[in-house]
């Protein structure tokens, strides 16, 4: 059995009613350098953990990881995996603003 597919139909013959549509639009690849973001991820996460938690032990307990893993995140040795990032976004309403401010500061 085949899965249903979404088909996008575009008609470029009809102009868009909104005159500002598409102006100033830039692709994400022009706004972020993926390599630089990957290279700076451990530092970003370390600053987040240091701002939100009192110690690596609290980080380990909250995220249910080993103390060594929490130490690695705290010390910017490694960055957490995607499921930890999702947990942060779902449990801390201020996290997106924190990371946005950190990225603006770095730019």
N, C-alpha and C positions, 0 to 999 in steps of 0.2 A: 504494500500500500504506500502510495507516495504522500509526502507531506504537503500541506497547502503552501503556496508561495505568494509572497507579496510582490506585486508588480507596480512600479512607479511609472506613470505616464506624464511626460512633460510636453507642454505646448509652448514653444518660444515665439509663436506668431502673435499671441495675445500679450500686449504690454501689461506689466504689473501696475496695479492701481496706486500703489504706494511709491512715490517718487524717491524716497530715501532707501528703498530696499536695495540691498547689495552694495550701497556706498559705504566705504570705510571697512568693508568686510575683509578680514584676513584669515587665512587658514591657520589652524592650530600649529602646523609645522613651521609657520613663519613667526609664531609667537613664542614657542618653546623649542629649545634644542633638546631633543630626546636624550642624547648622550650626556649633556651637561646636567639634565634633571636626574638621570640615573646616577651620575657621579656624585651629585650633591645630596641625594636622598638620605644617606646615613646621617649627615649633619642636620638636615631638616627634621628628621625623626628624633634625633637626640635633643634638639632644642625644644621640640614638642613635649617629650617625656620629662625633661627637666622643668618645663613650665607648669606641667599638670600634676606631677607626682613628686613626692618628697625623697624617694630613694629607688634604686633598682629593685629592691625587695618588693615595694608596692607595685611596681610595673609587673614583676613576675607573678604576683598574686592576682592582680586584676586580669591579666591576659592569659593566665594559666600556662605559663611557659617556665622553663628552667631558669634558675638564678643566673646561670652563665649566659643564656640568651638575652635576658634582661640587661645584664652587664654589657653585652655587645651592642645592644641598642643604645643604652645610656652613654657609652663611650664612643659612639659613632663608628664602630667597627663594621657593623652591618645594619641594614634596614629591614624592617619586618616584611613578612609576606602579605599578599593581597587580602587574605582573610582577616588579618589584624587591621589593615587599613579600613576595611569595611566595618569592622567592629568599632573602630574609633569614630568613623563618620556617623554611625547609627547611635552611639552612646554619648557623644559630645557635640552638642549643637554649635559650639564655638570653633570646632576643629577646621572647617573649611575657611573661615575667616582668618584663623591663625596661619594656616599654610599659605593663603593668599597674600597676607601681609609679609610673611617671610620671603615669598618669591618676589614680591615687589621690591623689598629691601635689597635682595640680591641682584636685581636687574639694574 
